[in-house]
Amino acid sequence: MFYPATFEPAQEGGFVVTFRDIPEAITQGDTEAEAFDMAQDALLTVMEFYFDDKRHIPAPSAPQASDRLITLPLSIWAKVLLLNEMLAQSITPSELARRLNTTPQNMNKVIDLGHTTKIDALADAMRALGRRLEVVTA
């Protein structure tokens, strides 16, 4: 999954990067390549804030011609979808753990961005919410 980012030349040199869909993610770099790397880090860092605050994460908007696309890893995107669905249904990690016959501690690991989770576990969690996790190639 990609989020569109705007790269603007900074007065002092380099580039300032912003995301219209994730306004908290702002970064910069001395070169375009450095700004791109910093944008990926900023996007992941802000995702952690959304998860910590249990806030809905906006979907990426359609890119405009001047946008650069910043990748959100598939494993993170699957967790974003899971968090958003849990919030939409007002389902707590404990309730989801109960539905999956696992412990709340295990479920907290599933929704922790810093913990590696098998895609099958994320698909099972989505299924427990009445949703289906699919990967479609374009």
N, C-alpha and C positions, 0 to 999 in steps of 0.2 A: 504494500500500500504506500502511496505517496501523498505528501502534503505539499501544496504549492507554496513557494517562498519567493519573496521579493529581495533582490540584491541591489542595494543602492550604494553608489560611491559615497564614501564618507569624506567630510571636509578635510580631515587630518590625514587622509589616505586610507586605502583599503576599502572594505565593503561592510555595510550594515545589513543584516539579514533579519527580516520579519516574516511572520506567518499571519495572514488575514484570518485564518480559522482558529488559530491558537495564539491569541494576542500576547500571552505571557512569555512566549518564546521569542526572545530578541538576542541577537549575538552579533559578533563582527569578527573579521579576520583581515590581516594585512594583505593577503592575496586572495584571489577568487577561490583557489583551491583550499586555502586555509579557512576561508569563510564557509565553504561548503562543508568541510569537516566539522567546524564549530556548529553549523546549523543542525547537523545530525545529532550531535551531542546535546544541543539545547532542546531539540524536539523530544529526545528520550528523557531528559531531566524533567521537563514540564509534564510529561506523561506520569512520571512518578508523583508529582505534586497532585495531579488529578486523582490518582489512585489513593494517595494518602488521605485526601479530603473527601473521598467517595463522591466525586463530581462527575457528571456526564461529560464525555469527551466528544467535542463536535466532529462530525465527519468532514473529510476534506472536500472543499469546493472544487468545481471544475477549474483546471488551470487556464490562465490567460497566456497569451503569446509570449510575454516577457518573463514569465515565471520560470524558476528552476524547481524541479521536483526533488524533494528530499524523502528518502526511503525510510519507512518505518518497518522494521523486520516483521516477517509474517507471524512469528511467535508472539511478538508484542501486539500486533494488530488483532490477533485472535483473543488475547486477554482484554484488549480495549472493547471488542464486541461483547465479550462476556460481562465485563463490568457494566457497560451500558445497559445490557439486558437485565442484569440483576437490579440495577437502579430503576429501570422502567417498571419492573414487576414488584419492586419493594421487597426483594428477597435478600436476606442476610447470608453471609458466608455459613453461619451455623445451620440455617434452614436448607441451604444447598447441600451442605455436608450430610444432613439427615436424608435428603432425597437420594443421595448417591451412596448411602450406607458407608460413610467414612467419617473421620474425625474432623472437627472444626480446624484443628491444627493443619491437617493435610489440605483442607480447602483453602486456608490462608496462604499456603505455599502455592497453590494453583493460581491464585490471583495476585501473587507477589511478582512484580516485574523483574526483580533481581534473582528469582529462582527459575531455573530451567524446568519447563514443564513439557511433557510429551503432548504432541498435538492430539492424540487420542483422548487424553484426560480432558483437554479443553472441549473436544467434540462431545464427550460424555456429559460434561457440565452444561453445555448448551442444550443437549437433548433433554436433560432434566428440567430445563426451563421451557421445554416445548418448542425449541428452535433447532435448526440444523446448521452446522458449520460446514461450509463448502469452500473448496479452492477451485477457482475457475480460471483457465488461461484465456488470455485475450488474443 
